[in-house]
Amino acid sequence: MIHLPKRQLTLLGGDAILIMASLYIAPFVRFGIFPDASFIFTLTCVVAILAYLLIFYILDFYNLDEPLNMISAMRFAAALIIANFIIAAILYLMRVPLYSGTVFIFNSILILYFCLTWRVVFNRFLKHKRRPFRVVVIGSGRAGRALGKVLSGNRDYEIAGFMDDDSKKWGMKIGANSVIGGTEILPSFLVEKKIEKIIVAITHSIRPELYARLVEAKMRGIVVYDMPSFYEKMLGKIPVNHVSDLWFVYTPISGVKRTIFNYKVKRICDLCLSLVGLLLTMPIIALVALAIKLDSPGPLFYIQRRIGWNERVFDLVKFRSMKDGTDVERDFAGQRCDPRITRVGRVVRLFRLDEIPQLWNVLKGDMSFIGPRALMVEEVHAFTSRIPYFSLRHCIRPGITGWAQINYPHGATENDALEKLQYDLFYIKNLSPLLDLHIFLRTFYIVLFGKGAR
């Protein structure tokens, strides 16, 4: 499962069609003759289409929150130039003939025009094409209030009201909405307010009468969610403060299944990526090592005890980015202006170069390329006693990058640990090759632009 909304997929699908159209039209613009329709399915075109879409995806052109303006148009043009260089390099290495340089230029101009026009149309008619879904939230306790806070900032949903069978809560305000009464009015309320979705935000046991009303609503075509599942769908994380042991027992968790991908393919991919990564980064490793030695006294590598798969302790290896001996001073951990970091350390952290030696940990089997972040022994002991379900993050190998790492900035507080755990549990629950690919590509964007670095 990839946490990619349908509208983003629509935007990407439109790009794919328009890129194919551009590849087909460009030879006509140059030579006045349309190629055979099978031309689109040649290796040259397939490589080009995939490369364009991949570069657009890595450079965040499917982020619906980004405005469409002159700056984004210039970024799109720059992305096309980068993609063209990559396509030319790939086709050269594959010894596949490249269409003429003039056709290449016409193709780029057509893609720029078509895809930018498509974005104007998409933003005007499809980005928010329908009215918000009307929802009713059942439950006004902690889970209900947390859900109300999330929904209040989302234009895709409109809360018609809260319901609670505790009469003491009737009339209570939750944001801009009120608790309108008990669930006995649910059947008539659904018709009167044209409700499309019901979200049950109750963490304790539910009375049989409410179950009957929910079943009746579902049979009438209304979508019924429990709060954790809806929260997961919207935000890509599991609300650990609002789930129970029973929820974990009955919900399917992909990351712990004994599948070929989990137990064989993922490990083979880790071995290949770590070996190739170490070979390709040898020149960078040499330069970083020299810079660290010239910049400050101390060892080249920073080795720290971390907790990994099945709570086994291992030695994590990184390039040293702090002054020697200051790692025990934890008061500045996770802060942007950390005085312990050296001049070279700031650069290597910005581009995540200090993480390169962790490829050795992946090669050894201590870590995976993608997974939850490996935490220090002291952090794990502290957070396990205070944060529910914290130990569940150790049911798979930790990773150099992961769902939490690309969605939440680095931090060392208990609140940071809670937020990252919610993303980690989402990853473990939904682990799949497509989700791993999504994380891998997003990591490229974060590294290239220094997002979230400390």
N, C-alpha and C positions, 0 to 999 in steps of 0.2 A: 504493500500500500504506500503510495506517495501522497503526501499532504499537499495536493495541487488542485485547487478548486476548478469546477467545470469551465468557468469563464476564462481562466488562464489557459486551459486546454483548447478552448475555442480560439483564442488569440494565436496560440502556437499552431493549431491546425490550419488557420487562415494563412499564416506565414508559409507553411509547407506548400500549400496549393499555389500561392503566388510565386514562390521561388521556382517551382516546377514550370509555371507559366512563363516566367522570365527566361529560364533556360531554353524553353521551346521557341520563344519569340525572338531572342537575341540573334540567332543565325539568319532569320528573315530580315531583320533590320540591317544586317551587314550585307547579305548576299541576295536578298529579295526572294528567297525560296524557303518554304517551311521544311524542316527535316521530317523524316518518318516519325510517326508517333512513338515507336519503340525506342527512339533516341533518349527519351526521359528515363528509361530503365537501364541504360548502359552504366557501366561501372563509374565512368567519369561523372555522370549526373548524380548518381546515388551518393558518391563520396561528397560531391559539392553540396547537395541538399542537407545531408547529415551534418557536415561541417558548419554550414551557415546556422542551422538550428542550434547546434551545440554551443557555438560562440555566443549567439543571442541569449541563450539560456544562462550560460556562465556569467555574462555581463549584465544580468538582471533585467532584461527587456520584457520579462513576463511578470514583473512586479506591478500589480494594478494600482499601487499607491503612488507610483512615480508619475509626475505630471508630464504631459506632452507639450514641449516647447522647443525653442530653437536650440537650447543646450542638449536636450535629449536627441534631437535630430542630428546634431553634430556628432554625438556619441554613437549614434546608429551608423553614420557614415564611417566613423573610425573603426567600428566593429566589422563593417564590410571589408575594409582594407586588410584588417588582421586576418579575417576569414579567407580572403583571397590568397594571401601569402601561405597560409596553412594548407589550403587546397592544392596550390601549386607544388608545395613541398611534398605532400602526401602522394600526389599523382606522379611526381618525378621519382620518388623512392619506389613506388609500385610499378614503375616503367609503363604507365598508362599514358597514351597520347593526350595532350592538353589541347583543347580547342584554341583557335587563334587569339592573340592578344587583343585584337579589336573586338572580337565577340565577347571576350572576358570583360572588357570595359563596358560594352553595351549592356551586358547581363547585370553588372553591378548597378548601373544607372537605373535599369528597370526595377531591380529589387528594391533599391532605395525609394523610388517613386511609388511602386505598388504597396510596399509594406508600410510606409509612412501614411499613405492614403487609407489603407486598411485600418491603421490605428486611429485615425481621425474618425472614421465611420464607426469603429468599435466603441470608442469613448462616447460618441454621440448617441448611439442607438442600443448598444449591447452591454456596456459596462455595468449599468444598473437598469436593466431593461424592464424589470417588473417591480411592482409595489412590494414592500416588505412582507414577509410571512407573519401572519398574526398568530401569536402563541399565548398560551396560558401556563403559568408556573404553579404547580401544586406543591405547597410547602413554603413556609416563610421563615424557617429557621436559618441556621448558619449557611447551609447549602443553598437555600433559596436566595438569600441575600447576596451570596457570592455570585450566583448565576445572574441575578438582576444587575449587578455591577458590570458584568461582562457584556450582557445584552444591551445595556443602555448606550454603549458606544458603537454598536454594530447596526449599520443601515439596512442590512438584509432581514432584520427581525424587529417586530413591534410587539411589545408586551401589552396584551389586552387587560391583564390583571393577575393577581396572585390569589390562590385559594388555600385555606387551611381549616381543618376541622376543629382546631382549638379556638373557641369563640372569644377568648381573651385577646386574640391577635386581630380580630376583625376591625377594619378601619385603620390599622397600622400602615404608615407610609414606608415604602421601600423605594427610594429614589423618587421618580416622578409618578410611581404607581402605588396602588393601595391593595390591601388584602380585602377582597370584596365579599367574602363569606366562606361557607363550608362547601365541601364537594357535592352536597346533595343538589346544588343548583347547576352542576356541571353540564348535564344534558341540554338544558334550555339555554345556557350561556354559550355553548358551542354553536348552536343554531343562530342565536341572536347576534353574536359578534363575528360570525363566519370564521371561526378558529380553524387553523390548518395544522397546528402542531401542539401537542401537550408535552410538557417536560415535568417529570416527577422528581422533585428535589427533596426526597424524604430518605434519610439514612437509617431510620429505625424500621421496625416491622410495619407493614401496611395492612389495614383492616380489609376483610373480605368484601365489604360493601364498595370500597374504593376500587378494588380489583375488578369487580363486576362492571362498574361504570367505565373503567379504562378499556375493558374488553369491548363493551358496547360501542365506545367512541372509535376504537380501532376498526371494528367491523363496518363502520360508516365511512371509512377511508381517511380518517384523521391519523397522522403519524404520531406515535407515542414513544418518547425517549425516557430513559432514566438519566439523571443529571450527569453522572460520570461519562456516559457514552456521548451525550450531546456536547459536553465540555471538551472531550477528546476530539470530536469531529470539528469543532470550531477552532480550537487553539492548538491542536497537535500536542497535547500533554494530558497526563492523567491527574485529576485532582485528589491527591493522596489524603487530604484532610476530610474528604467527603466520600470515601469508599470503605468497604468493609472486607473482612476475610472472605465472606460469602461471595462477594463480587469477583474477587481474584480466583476463587475456586471454580466458578462457572464460566468466566469469560475466557475465550481462547487466547493463548499466549504463544505467538509464533516462534519467539526467540528461544524457547526451551524445548521445542519439539525436536525429536530425533530424526530430522530430515537430512537428505543428502547435501543440501545447501549448507545447513548449519554445521554439520559434522565433517564434511569433506570439501565441498566446493569453496566455501568461505576461507578455509585454511589454505587451500591451494592458491587462491587469489592473494592471500596475505603473503605467502612465500614468494610468489612471482613479483608482486609489487615491491616488497622490501628488497629483494635482490636487485631488481632493475633500478629502484630508487637509490640504493647505495652506490651502484655503478655510475649512474648518471650524475649524481651529486658529488662525486669525488673531487672535482675542481673547486666546488663551493665549500666542501668540508675543509680542504687545504687552506683556502683563503680565510674562512672564519677562524680556523685554528690559529693561523698566523696573527690575525687581528686581535684575538683574545690575549695571546701571549704578549703582544706589543703594548696592549692597552693597560693591563693591570696584572699585578703578581698573583699567583695562585694556580691551581690545577686547570687543565683544559676542559675537563668534563665535570659535571655536577651529578653525583650519584645519590639517589634518595630512596629510602625504603617506602614502597607503595603497596597497597592491597589490590589484588587482582581477582581472577576467576576463582570461585569457591573460597574466597577470602584468604587465598594464599599470598604470602608476602614475597615480593621480588624487588630487585634493584633496578630502578628506572634510570636511564642514562640520558642526559641532556647536555648541550653546550653550556658552560658556565656563563651566566649573564649578570651575576651580582658580584659585588666585592667579596673576596674570600672570607668566610667565617661569619657573614652577616645573615645567612639563611635562617638562623635560629631566632632572629628578631622578627616576630610575626605581626607586629603592630601595623606594618605598612602593606601586608599581603593583600593583593588584589586591587590596590590603589593605583591610579594612573601615574601619579608623581611619587614613585617609590625611590627614595634617596639611596637605596642599596644597589640599584641597577647602574652598571657601568655605561660609559659612552657607547662602546661597541654593543653592549647588552641591549640598549634601546633599539638599535638598528636590527639586530638579529631577532629580537622579540617582535618588532613591527612586522617583519616578513616571515615570522614563524621558523626562522632558520635554526633556532635553538632546539627545535623538535626533531631535526634530522636524525640524530643518534638513536632516537626511539625506534628507528627502522631495525636496529639490532635487536631490540626487545621483541619486535614483531617476528623477526626471523627465528628467534629462540623459542617462541610460543608463549612468552609472558603476556603478550598483547595481541590484539587484532588491529588491522588498519582502521576499522570503524567500530566504535562501541562507546560505552560510558567512559568518562575521564577517570583515570586511576588516581585515587586520593591517598594522601599520607596516612600512615597508621593512626596518628593522633586525631586527625580529622574524622576518620571513620569511627573510632571509638566514641568520640564526642557526639557526632551526629546520630549514630545508631540508637543511642539512648533517648534522644529528644525528638527525632523525626520518624513518624510511622512508616514502616515498610522500607526503611533506608537500606537494609541488608539485601533486598531483592535485586539491587543493581549489580550485585556480584555473581549473578547466576550465568553471566556470559563474560567473555574476555573483555577487558577495558580496551579503549582505542585511542589512537593518535588524534583522530577527529571523530565527531559523532553528532547525533541529533541535538543534544544539549549544547555542544560546543558551537554549532552554527546558528543556534536560535537565541542564545543567552550569553552576555559578556562574562568574562572571567570575574570571579568574586570569591571571597573567603568567609563570608558571614553565614550564619545559620539560615537566614532568609534566602541567600544565594543558593545554598545547598538544597533547600526545599524546592526552589524553582527548577533547578537543574535535575533533581530527582524526578520531577513530574515529566520532563522531557525524556529522561533516560527510560522511564517505565513505558512511555509511549513507544519508544524505539524497540524495547524488548518485546512488547505486545505485538507490534506490527512488523517485526524484522522480515525483510524480503530482499531479493536481489535488486528490485526497482528502487526501494527505499535507500539501499546502500549506494546505488548509482546516483540518486538524487543528492545524497550527502556528499559524495565524492566530488561532484561537479560544483556544488555550492561552496565547498572548501576552496576550490580554485579561485572563485570570485573573492572570497574573504581574504585569502593570502595575497592576491594581486593588489587589492585596494586597502590592505591593512585594517580591515574592519574588526573592531572589538579587541585589538591588541593592547597588552599592558606591558 
